[in-house]
Amino acid sequence: MAAIQLAMASSPFLRSTTTPPKTLLSLFTFSFFFFFFFLLSLSFCATTSAQSPTAFACDAGTNPSVSGFAFCDSSLGFEARVEDLVKRLTLQEKIGFLINNARNVTRLGIPKYEWWSEALHGVSYVGPGTKFSNVVPGATSFPQVILTAASFNASLFEAIGKVVSTEARAMYNVGLAGLTYWSPNVNIFRDPRWGRGQETPGEDPLLSSKYAAGYVRGLQQRDDGDPDRLKVAACCKHYTAYDLDNWKGTDRYHFNAVVTPQDLEDTFQPPFKSCVIDGNVASVMCSYNQVNGKPTCADPDLLAGVIRGQWKLNGYIVSDCDSVDVLYNSQHYTKSPEEAAAKTILAGLDLDCGDFLGKHTEAAVKGGLVNEAAIDKAVFNNLLTLMRLGFFDGNPSKQLYGKLGPKDVCTQEHQELAREAARQGIVLLKNSPKSLPLSSSAIKSLAVIGPNANVTKTMIGNYEGTPCKYTTPLQGLSAVVSTSYQPGCANVACASAQLDEAKKIAASADATVLVVGSDQSIEAESRDRVDLNLPGQQPLLITEVAKASKGPVILVIMTGGGMDITFAKNDDKITSILWVGFPGEAGGAAIADVIFGSFNPSGRLPMTWYPQSYVEKVPMTDMRMRPSPSNGYPGRTYRFYTGETVYSFGDGLSYSDFKHHLVKAPKLVSIPLEEGHICHSSKCHSLEVVQESCQNLGFDVHLRVKNVGQRSGSHTVFLYSTPPSVHNSPQKHLLGFEKVSLGRGREMVVRFKVDVCKDLSVTDEVGSRKVALGLHILHVGTLKHSLNVRV
C-alpha cells in the first residue's frame, strides 16, 4: 500500500490545480496508464492475499520462536508431538479445538483452522472451509455419487477421489481450502423418497462399502506411500441408520430410527465398517437422528464401543452440524447443556460442528460432569489428524504437495475424467431394435425437448462446487447434429406443459430426445419426496411428444432417485430410456456420447425403482428391511423386497451382448470344527463366525465372459448368493462385482475370491454373524451353481 501512496503523491495530475493546455494530452495519457497500473496493483495485492495465508503452524521461517516447541519437531513421532502440544494448552485453549472453527493460539504460533470442508463429488463451496475466487474460480465437478456408483467400477471410485484431493491440496496451498473434508456420504439408500439418496452409492451394503473404501483411499492416500500421513482427511457420514430428512411432518432432528440388531448389522453398519477398516478413514460423522431412543452423537456403544473400540478408528469423530445442540434443544435428551456436552464427549465425540461444546464444556468440567482427561483425549484425536496432514510442519510449499496450485485444478485430464465417469454411470434401461445408438450421419435433425434439456446447475446435484465449465444436454447433442429445442415446461415442476411447439419440432425431426426428471426443488437435503411420479405434467409432455414424433424417441431421466415411469416403459412410441442421475459438469457431452454410440453404455442401477403403489403402503419411517407377511409389509431393497418393480437393482443394457460360462467353483465346502463341537452330534443350521474355523477358509469362482455383440464394450459381472433360509436371510445378496472391457468377439476369465465366513455368512436376530449351513445358490447372470456348506 505504501508504494501506491507514493505513486499517488508524485503524480502531476494530483499535485497540479492548473495545467498548461499543451500538456493536457500527455497528462491524460499518463493518468490513464497510472490508473491502469493502480488497478493492476490492487488486483495483485488481492491475488497475493488470497494465495498467501497469514500464518502456518510451526513455520520457523516467519516465526522463529516456534522452533523450540517439540510439537513442531518433525523428527519426532506424531503422538509424541501431539502429547507435547496438549500439555501446553490451557483448558480454554483445549476447548477451542473441540469446535469446527478452531481458535488460534497466538502464543504457540497456531493459526485458526476451519475443519468444515466438503468434497462429495468435487471440491465444494458448501462449508466455510473452502471458497472460490479469481485465483481458483472453479473445480472439477464429477457426477453426483449415485451415478458414479452405477458404474460399478471400484478403480473409478478411487481415481475420482485422487483428483479431488489433488485439487483440494492445490486450493489449500493458496489459502482457499482446508485439509479436512466431510465426505463421502455412505448411508444406505433405503427408501426411494429420500432426498439425499442422490449423495449415496445406493441400496446395497457391498457396493456402498466398496465405494466408501475406494473413494476414501483416493482422497487420503499419498503418492509417497506413507501410511501414517494423509493427503487430505476424509470423513464417512452420517453414522448411523440415517436416511430420512423431512417426510410428512417427521424430520431428521426429531426422528427416532427403530432398528433391529439384525438390520443394523447387515444393512446400515457395513459401509461405515468398511470405511474404517478397509479405507482407514480419518473421521466418522455421527448423525442427527436417534437410533433406538439414543442420539447417535451421545451413544457410547455406537461411538467409543464400535467405531473406536471394535473397528479401531485412527482419527476423530465429528458431529453433524449442531447435532449436540439438537439433542439438547430439540430432542430434550439431557436436562442441561452442560450434561449434553459431557455425555457426547464421554460417548466418544471429539469435534463439534457448531459452537455448543465451545460454550458449555468448561462449565461441564467445573461442574464435575466430565474431567479434563476426557477433553484431552478428544483434543488429542483432533490434533493427531492435523499432525498427519502436515498442518504442524510449517509452510506447505516445502511439503510433498506444496508445489500444487491453480494450474492443477480443472486440468484437461481432470475434466475428461468427469466426462468418463458420467459415461460409465449412465444406465440404458430400454432399447427397442434400431433405436440407439443414433447415427450422426443418418440423423439430419434432432428435436431436444424437456425441462432438463438445457440445464446447468441441475447436473451437479447438491454439495456442489463451482464447476470448471458446463456442457448441457442440448450443447452436447448440438455438437454432433443439428438440433431444435423446446423446454416443454417452464421448470421441472411442470405445472402446465407447453405442448404445441414441442410436438411441432418432434413431428418434423428425424429423432427426438426428451430430457426430464427432477432437481433440488424436488429431491434434496431436508426435502424428501411424497411420491415417485415424474413431477407435474411431465408424463403428459412425454406421452404427447412421443405420439407426435416422426422418428425414434429417447427418454432421458435426470434424477437422483428412481421414478415410476411404467407408462413410458410400456409405451412403444418411446423407443429408448436412459437414466443419467445428476451427471456432473460434463453431463451433456456424456449423454451425447452414449446416444450417438461413441460410448457403449455399461451402467447398472444401484437401487430398485419401485412402483408408486409401493410408497402408498410403506411409511418412510418404518426402518424394517425384512418383509413381514403377517401384516403385508413388503420389505426393502432387492435383498428382501419380492414385489413388482419398475426396474430392479443391477438392471442396465448395452449395445453389445455378453455371455457367461462357469469355469471353476466348488460344489462342497466343509468347515473344520474342534472335536466335541455340538454341531458334530446335533443338526445345526448355522455356525458362529469364529476366527479359528474361518482361517484361510475360502474358494475361487472363475467365469469366462465373452462379448458376442458387434461392438466393443464394458460389462459388469455380478456374483450373487442365495443363502439357505435361516435367520430370515436375504433372498439374494451381492458377493462381488468386476467391471471388464472386451472387444467384439473377445473373452476373458473373471476371478472372484469368496471368503466363506465373510461372504456366505448371514446375520442372526441378535446381530451376530453366522455361517449358514446347507445349500447356497451362486448366481451370475442367468447361470446358477449349487454349493453345499457343511461341517
ChimeraX attribute file (.defattr): number of C-alpha atoms within 10 A of each C-alpha:
attribute: neighborCount
match mode: 1-to-1
recipient: residues
	/A:1	8
	/A:2	7
	/A:3	10
	/A:4	12
	/A:5	9
	/A:6	10
	/A:7	11
	/A:8	16
	/A:9	12
	/A:10	10
	/A:11	14
	/A:12	13
	/A:13	16
	/A:14	10
	/A:15	10
	/A:16	8
	/A:17	7
	/A:18	7
	/A:19	11
	/A:20	6
	/A:21	8
	/A:22	8
	/A:23	9
	/A:24	12
	/A:25	10
	/A:26	10
	/A:27	16
	/A:28	12
	/A:29	10
	/A:30	15
	/A:31	16
	/A:32	12
	/A:33	12
	/A:34	15
	/A:35	12
	/A:36	11
	/A:37	13
	/A:38	16
	/A:39	12
	/A:40	12
	/A:41	15
	/A:42	13
	/A:43	13
	/A:44	12
	/A:45	13
	/A:46	14
	/A:47	15
	/A:48	14
	/A:49	13
	/A:50	19
	/A:51	19
	/A:52	15
	/A:53	15
	/A:54	10
	/A:55	15
	/A:56	21
	/A:57	22
	/A:58	28
	/A:59	21
	/A:60	17
	/A:61	12
	/A:62	14
	/A:63	15
	/A:64	11
	/A:65	14
	/A:66	21
	/A:67	14
	/A:68	11
	/A:69	14
	/A:70	16
	/A:71	26
	/A:72	24
	/A:73	17
	/A:74	15
	/A:75	9
	/A:76	12
	/A:77	11
	/A:78	21
	/A:79	16
	/A:80	13
	/A:81	21
	/A:82	25
	/A:83	16
	/A:84	15
	/A:85	19
	/A:86	19
	/A:87	10
	/A:88	14
	/A:89	15
	/A:90	10
	/A:91	15
	/A:92	12
	/A:93	16
	/A:94	25
	/A:95	23
	/A:96	22
	/A:97	27
	/A:98	28
	/A:99	27
	/A:100	23
	/A:101	20
	/A:102	20
	/A:103	20
	/A:104	16
	/A:105	16
	/A:106	10
	/A:107	8
	/A:108	18
	/A:109	19
	/A:110	18
	/A:111	16
	/A:112	17
	/A:113	18
	/A:114	18
	/A:115	27
	/A:116	22
	/A:117	25
	/A:118	29
	/A:119	27
	/A:120	28
	/A:121	28
	/A:122	30
	/A:123	32
	/A:124	29
	/A:125	20
	/A:126	17
	/A:127	16
	/A:128	16
	/A:129	23
	/A:130	25
	/A:131	21
	/A:132	18
	/A:133	10
	/A:134	10
	/A:135	17
	/A:136	23
	/A:137	15
	/A:138	23
	/A:139	29
	/A:140	31
	/A:141	33
	/A:142	36
	/A:143	33
	/A:144	30
	/A:145	29
	/A:146	28
	/A:147	34
	/A:148	33
	/A:149	28
	/A:150	29
	/A:151	27
	/A:152	29
	/A:153	23
	/A:154	20
	/A:155	14
	/A:156	21
	/A:157	24
	/A:158	23
	/A:159	18
	/A:160	25
	/A:161	25
	/A:162	24
	/A:163	26
	/A:164	28
	/A:165	26
	/A:166	22
	/A:167	27
	/A:168	32
	/A:169	26
	/A:170	23
	/A:171	27
	/A:172	23
	/A:173	23
	/A:174	22
	/A:175	19
	/A:176	21
	/A:177	27
	/A:178	24
	/A:179	27
	/A:180	25
	/A:181	28
	/A:182	23
	/A:183	27
	/A:184	28
	/A:185	24
	/A:186	33
	/A:187	32
	/A:188	28
	/A:189	31
	/A:190	25
	/A:191	26
	/A:192	30
	/A:193	25
	/A:194	25
	/A:195	26
	/A:196	26
	/A:197	30
	/A:198	26
	/A:199	27
	/A:200	26
	/A:201	32
	/A:202	30
	/A:203	28
	/A:204	25
	/A:205	24
	/A:206	21
	/A:207	24
	/A:208	26
	/A:209	23
	/A:210	27
	/A:211	31
	/A:212	33
	/A:213	27
	/A:214	25
	/A:215	28
	/A:216	30
	/A:217	25
	/A:218	25
	/A:219	30
	/A:220	24
	/A:221	23
	/A:222	19
	/A:223	11
	/A:224	8
	/A:225	9
	/A:226	10
	/A:227	11
	/A:228	13
	/A:229	19
	/A:230	25
	/A:231	25
	/A:232	27
	/A:233	26
	/A:234	33
	/A:235	29
	/A:236	30
	/A:237	25
	/A:238	26
	/A:239	28
	/A:240	26
	/A:241	24
	/A:242	26
	/A:243	27
	/A:244	28
	/A:245	24
	/A:246	22
	/A:247	19
	/A:248	11
	/A:249	6
	/A:250	14
	/A:251	18
	/A:252	18
	/A:253	19
	/A:254	18
	/A:255	20
	/A:256	22
	/A:257	23
	/A:258	16
	/A:259	17
	/A:260	16
	/A:261	15
	/A:262	23
	/A:263	20
	/A:264	21
	/A:265	20
	/A:266	21
	/A:267	20
	/A:268	25
	/A:269	20
	/A:270	21
	/A:271	31
	/A:272	30
	/A:273	24
	/A:274	23
	/A:275	32
	/A:276	25
	/A:277	17
	/A:278	17
	/A:279	25
	/A:280	22
	/A:281	28
	/A:282	27
	/A:283	28
	/A:284	30
	/A:285	28
	/A:286	26
	/A:287	25
	/A:288	30
	/A:289	30
	/A:290	25
	/A:291	22
	/A:292	13
	/A:293	13
	/A:294	17
	/A:295	27
	/A:296	30
	/A:297	31
	/A:298	27
	/A:299	21
	/A:300	19
	/A:301	14
	/A:302	22
	/A:303	25
	/A:304	21
	/A:305	15
	/A:306	15
	/A:307	24
	/A:308	19
	/A:309	12
	/A:310	13
	/A:311	17
	/A:312	15
	/A:313	22
	/A:314	18
	/A:315	25
	/A:316	25
	/A:317	29
	/A:318	29
	/A:319	27
	/A:320	22
	/A:321	18
	/A:322	15
	/A:323	25
	/A:324	31
	/A:325	21
	/A:326	20
	/A:327	25
	/A:328	20
	/A:329	15
	/A:330	12
	/A:331	19
	/A:332	14
	/A:333	19
	/A:334	14
	/A:335	10
	/A:336	14
	/A:337	23
	/A:338	24
	/A:339	21
	/A:340	28
	/A:341	29
	/A:342	26
	/A:343	21
	/A:344	24
	/A:345	26
	/A:346	22
	/A:347	18
	/A:348	25
	/A:349	31
	/A:350	27
	/A:351	26
	/A:352	29
	/A:353	21
	/A:354	20
	/A:355	18
	/A:356	21
	/A:357	29
	/A:358	21
	/A:359	16
	/A:360	18
	/A:361	27
	/A:362	21
	/A:363	17
	/A:364	22
	/A:365	19
	/A:366	12
	/A:367	12
	/A:368	12
	/A:369	16
	/A:370	21
	/A:371	16
	/A:372	16
	/A:373	10
	/A:374	16
	/A:375	24
	/A:376	19
	/A:377	16
	/A:378	24
	/A:379	24
	/A:380	22
	/A:381	22
	/A:382	24
	/A:383	24
	/A:384	24
	/A:385	25
	/A:386	24
	/A:387	23
	/A:388	21
	/A:389	19
	/A:390	22
	/A:391	22
	/A:392	24
	/A:393	21
	/A:394	21
	/A:395	20
	/A:396	20
	/A:397	11
	/A:398	10
	/A:399	11
	/A:400	13
	/A:401	17
	/A:402	15
	/A:403	13
	/A:404	20
	/A:405	20
	/A:406	18
	/A:407	11
	/A:408	20
	/A:409	26
	/A:410	21
	/A:411	16
	/A:412	12
	/A:413	11
	/A:414	22
	/A:415	22
	/A:416	15
	/A:417	20
	/A:418	26
	/A:419	24
	/A:420	21
	/A:421	29
	/A:422	32
	/A:423	30
	/A:424	25
	/A:425	29
	/A:426	30
	/A:427	30
	/A:428	26
	/A:429	20
	/A:430	23
	/A:431	19
	/A:432	13
	/A:433	8
	/A:434	10
	/A:435	18
	/A:436	22
	/A:437	19
	/A:438	18
	/A:439	14
	/A:440	14
	/A:441	9
	/A:442	9
	/A:443	17
	/A:444	13
	/A:445	19
	/A:446	23
	/A:447	27
	/A:448	27
	/A:449	29
	/A:450	29
	/A:451	22
	/A:452	27
	/A:453	25
	/A:454	21
	/A:455	21
	/A:456	20
	/A:457	18
	/A:458	20
	/A:459	30
	/A:460	28
	/A:461	28
	/A:462	22
	/A:463	19
	/A:464	25
	/A:465	27
	/A:466	21
	/A:467	23
	/A:468	19
	/A:469	15
	/A:470	21
	/A:471	20
	/A:472	27
	/A:473	26
	/A:474	24
	/A:475	17
	/A:476	20
	/A:477	25
	/A:478	19
	/A:479	12
	/A:480	17
	/A:481	17
	/A:482	14
	/A:483	21
	/A:484	16
	/A:485	20
	/A:486	22
	/A:487	23
	/A:488	30
	/A:489	23
	/A:490	13
	/A:491	21
	/A:492	23
	/A:493	19
	/A:494	21
	/A:495	13
	/A:496	15
	/A:497	22
	/A:498	18
	/A:499	17
	/A:500	13
	/A:501	15
	/A:502	27
	/A:503	23
	/A:504	15
	/A:505	25
	/A:506	31
	/A:507	19
	/A:508	16
	/A:509	21
	/A:510	18
	/A:511	23
	/A:512	28
	/A:513	28
	/A:514	28
	/A:515	26
	/A:516	28
	/A:517	28
	/A:518	24
	/A:519	23
	/A:520	17
	/A:521	13
	/A:522	18
	/A:523	23
	/A:524	22
	/A:525	18
	/A:526	14
	/A:527	19
	/A:528	24
	/A:529	19
	/A:530	18
	/A:531	17
	/A:532	21
	/A:533	17
	/A:534	22
	/A:535	18
	/A:536	16
	/A:537	17
	/A:538	24
	/A:539	18
	/A:540	16
	/A:541	24
	/A:542	25
	/A:543	15
	/A:544	16
	/A:545	28
	/A:546	27
	/A:547	16
	/A:548	16
	/A:549	23
	/A:550	18
	/A:551	21
	/A:552	22
	/A:553	26
	/A:554	25
	/A:555	25
	/A:556	27
	/A:557	23
	/A:558	23
	/A:559	27
	/A:560	32
	/A:561	28
	/A:562	26
	/A:563	25
	/A:564	19
	/A:565	21
	/A:566	15
	/A:567	13
	/A:568	19
	/A:569	19
	/A:570	11
	/A:571	13
	/A:572	13
	/A:573	20
	/A:574	28
	/A:575	22
	/A:576	25
	/A:577	23
	/A:578	24
	/A:579	29
	/A:580	31
	/A:581	31
	/A:582	31
	/A:583	35
	/A:584	34
	/A:585	30
	/A:586	32
	/A:587	31
	/A:588	28
	/A:589	26
	/A:590	29
	/A:591	27
	/A:592	25
	/A:593	21
	/A:594	24
	/A:595	25
	/A:596	19
	/A:597	17
	/A:598	12
	/A:599	21
	/A:600	24
	/A:601	28
	/A:602	27
	/A:603	32
	/A:604	27
	/A:605	27
	/A:606	27
	/A:607	28
	/A:608	27
	/A:609	23
	/A:610	25
	/A:611	21
	/A:612	18
	/A:613	12
	/A:614	18
	/A:615	16
	/A:616	12
	/A:617	11
	/A:618	15
	/A:619	13
	/A:620	22
	/A:621	17
	/A:622	13
	/A:623	22
	/A:624	19
	/A:625	24
	/A:626	20
	/A:627	16
	/A:628	11
	/A:629	9
	/A:630	6
	/A:631	7
	/A:632	10
	/A:633	18
	/A:634	19
	/A:635	20
	/A:636	24
	/A:637	24
	/A:638	22
	/A:639	20
	/A:640	18
	/A:641	19
	/A:642	13
	/A:643	12
	/A:644	12
	/A:645	17
	/A:646	16
	/A:647	21
	/A:648	17
	/A:649	19
	/A:650	18
	/A:651	18
	/A:652	22
	/A:653	19
	/A:654	22
	/A:655	20
	/A:656	20
	/A:657	17
	/A:658	21
	/A:659	15
	/A:660	19
	/A:661	15
	/A:662	16
	/A:663	12
	/A:664	13
	/A:665	17
	/A:666	12
	/A:667	12
	/A:668	13
	/A:669	17
	/A:670	11
	/A:671	15
	/A:672	13
	/A:673	15
	/A:674	10
	/A:675	8
	/A:676	8
	/A:677	9
	/A:678	11
	/A:679	16
	/A:680	12
	/A:681	8
	/A:682	8
	/A:683	9
	/A:684	14
	/A:685	16
	/A:686	22
	/A:687	20
	/A:688	17
	/A:689	18
	/A:690	12
	/A:691	10
	/A:692	11
	/A:693	15
	/A:694	18
	/A:695	12
	/A:696	11
	/A:697	17
	/A:698	15
	/A:699	14
	/A:700	13
	/A:701	16
	/A:702	15
	/A:703	21
	/A:704	15
	/A:705	20
	/A:706	20
	/A:707	23
	/A:708	17
	/A:709	17
	/A:710	12
	/A:711	18
	/A:712	19
	/A:713	21
	/A:714	23
	/A:715	27
	/A:716	19
	/A:717	19
	/A:718	17
	/A:719	20
	/A:720	19
	/A:721	24
	/A:722	20
	/A:723	24
	/A:724	23
	/A:725	15
	/A:726	17
	/A:727	16
	/A:728	15
	/A:729	22
	/A:730	21
	/A:731	16
	/A:732	18
	/A:733	23
	/A:734	19
	/A:735	20
	/A:736	17
	/A:737	21
	/A:738	15
	/A:739	16
	/A:740	17
	/A:741	15
	/A:742	19
	/A:743	16
	/A:744	17
	/A:745	14
	/A:746	14
	/A:747	18
	/A:748	14
	/A:749	15
	/A:750	18
	/A:751	15
	/A:752	17
	/A:753	13
	/A:754	18
	/A:755	17
	/A:756	20
	/A:757	24
	/A:758	16
	/A:759	17
	/A:760	22
	/A:761	21
	/A:762	29
	/A:763	24
	/A:764	22
	/A:765	15
	/A:766	13
	/A:767	15
	/A:768	15
	/A:769	22
	/A:770	21
	/A:771	26
	/A:772	29
	/A:773	24
	/A:774	19
	/A:775	17
	/A:776	21
	/A:777	16
	/A:778	21
	/A:779	19
	/A:780	17
	/A:781	13
	/A:782	8
	/A:783	13
	/A:784	14
	/A:785	14
	/A:786	16
	/A:787	18
	/A:788	16
	/A:789	21
	/A:790	19
	/A:791	14
